Amino acid sequence: MAKMSLELSDGLQQLKRLFVDYQHEPRVLEPDDARIIQQCIELCYARARELENEVSAKRWNDEARRDRLVEMDRILSEIQRPGTNVMLFPVVERPIFEGSSRL
């Protein structure tokens, strides 16, 4: 399993710290501070999107895997039902050509 990145939570924590000085008294947001905040938000957005895509792909693949298992169970139950005309094809051994120069 791949190690989980903490970039998003760390970035959000950093963003929170940028606003600490603004909690106690009114302050004007300087343009440089605004650019830093925008960059931090952009990095957090990019990481959040990556994580969303990763979770979406995992959910999609898990659902497809479940669907395949349900279909396989349905087919197997049909095969095992008495009087069915469903038959398995025989397994045919195929020759293995080792050392073949053709790819």
HELIX and SHEET records of a PDB file:
HELIX    1   1 GLU A    7  LEU A   18  1                                  12    
HELIX    2   2 VAL A   20  TYR A   22  5                                   3    
HELIX    3   3 PRO A   31  GLN A   80  1                                  50    
END                                                                             
